[in-house]
């Protein structure tokens, strides 16, 4: 045995020992000593191992018995695992690995106290067992003992500095303490050690939602790019503000924003594009979601104009084309919300004519010409798009702007329809979303592993009057108003063995949802065009009904809510999302202004009003410009130009619940509930709507998104 292999064997033996893999460690030490009987490190390691063995009644059960329990655990047979582990502990009381397995089983069964006691026993029996400390830390966190949890995770990391999972768990505890930037740093460390931990990506995505940075951080930029590359772990819009703040902290981005803000400056467009291409996060973010920032919008808008007006100067370098592709994707995603000057209009007509003539002659236009056009109008709207030779330079844009809309057109023609939409308001709402599917999206945050109804109820902390719903193993779920599919896909991926029916007024939205459902390979969703008012035709009841952001767009929201209640089984759960009267006062003022001034809802009219908002110093406009809905046409229309909108107060919701035979079970937004509890230690029952009403009156913006709450059908 060579020296290098001896060193490696000894390191591996030590690692196995720390993990509790005693037999593996023993074999390695014995192998070293067989070759080198006087090796002091092997002698010392084996002595320590034997000492550990002697402190126990016996070493522990055979490895095959351990493996059998681990397999049962992975299959979800937690009760069986707990029974077997307890039986073996009677025979091997000091086998810490058994106590660890027992603790894991108890944790999975929701027996927090028993799990805690088991993990205490683990670390008492083996103070060098990193997994024991990590597991104990998780339990401590569940018990709300965050300081102790952090200490346990740090102990696990001290024992095993490369313990990526422990770093992830430490990040969770720090996040719960509100130390988001520290949590993000720890999650990043976990991913540096082990880049394939999906949970760490998911966790860092959640932490980034509430953070703004004022210092550059190249490493974190790389982490966010990796996160965005994993299409099912984060919604880009959820982390856009954090990512944008990182970009704007970069000295180069700061310089370019400043240059474009100074009229006397004449920036070198190609140099700026080259610099931006050296900021991969900028390119990535442009490709997947609207950029919610006026400075970046101004920069991109001016670069778009310069590209169009200086097309003869373009060389078609890889950097130019990369930026042009990202810009075209950005404009398509924000639905071409950037306004343009007369010079751009004239140049655009010339370029369109040149490209059309080139194709009619049997030639291919330059990629930069196609990408410029795609930055002003979807390629699919040009009759000549089918004549394009799709090369690497335009492939991403062509896919997004031509192929995917064609797929949606196919789905639109084959989706089932429940019946004719006859309600006048429903027809108007349908027409709005037919023109403007809401919202366009690329990536999504999905559940890693589907969980039971019981698990969801426990995690959200719902207050049920009837526990039977927790026993439903294959829930039938109705999503009433699924839009473009973010919610329906998320729910289908969340609930184990679920069967989801998702309905919407708009075939355009449904076809978008259907395309994305197939893209994410979700198999348990059926889509159908239907008005909520006609859902009785289904002659079907569901275990769970969800309708968020829909009822308040109906002519009579309570009538729609009644239909949904009729579609819910007795004891079934319902999630509702409604606009808050108090939270939307500033929006209501602007909607009144739009109506009083006779401003239409055409794309041109919305762009014109938007430009007015951006150039005004009026105070009521500031909140609107801070809203991410301000940065794409369909979201802007939904925010300020919707054909129908109702708003509710908590007392009104109480009345509806009482009338419909529903019991309030709790608000879903854990951050809102946590803040309520922290800021109102004497408020008492978080399920008391009277107290929530009092809280909202003092904090009118708390439900700025909307009320999102769960209720249960009593009869």
Secondary structure, 3 states (H helix, E strand, C coil): CCHHHHHHHHHHHHHHHHCCCHHHHHHHHHHHHHHCCCCHHHHHHHHHHHHHHHHCCCCCCCHHHHHHHHHHHHCCCHHHHHHHHHHHHHHCCCCHHHHHHHHHHHHHCCCHHHHHHHHHHHHHHCCCCHHHHHHHHHHHHHCCCHHHHHHHHHHHHHHCCCCHHHHHHHHHHHHHCCCHHHHHHHHHHHHHHCCCCHHHHHHHHHHHCCCCCCCCCHHHHHHHHHHHHCCCECCHHHHHHHHHHHHHHCHHHHHHHHHHHCCCCCCCHHHHHHHHHCCHHHHHHHHHCCCCCHHHHHHHHHHHHHHHHCHHHCCCCHHHHHHHHHHHHHHHHCCCCCCCCHHHHHHHHHHHHHHHHHHHCCCCCCHHHHHHHHCCCCHHHCCCHHHCCCCCCCHHHHHHHHHHHHHHHHHHHHCEECCCCCCHHHHHHHHHHHHCCCCCCCCCECCCCCECHHHHHHHHCCCCCCHHHHHCCCCEEEEECCCCCHHHHHHHHHECCCEEEEEECCHHHHHHHHHHHHHCCCCCEEEEECCHHHHHHHCCCEEEEEEECCHHHCCCHHHHHHHHHHCEEEEEEEEEEECECCCCHHHHHHHHHHHHCCCCCCHHHHHHHHHHHHCCCCHHHHHHHHCHHHHCHHHHHHHHCCCCCCCECHHHHHHHHHHHCEEEEEECCHHHHHHHHHHCCCCCCCCCHHHHHHHHHHCCCCCCCCEEEEEEECC
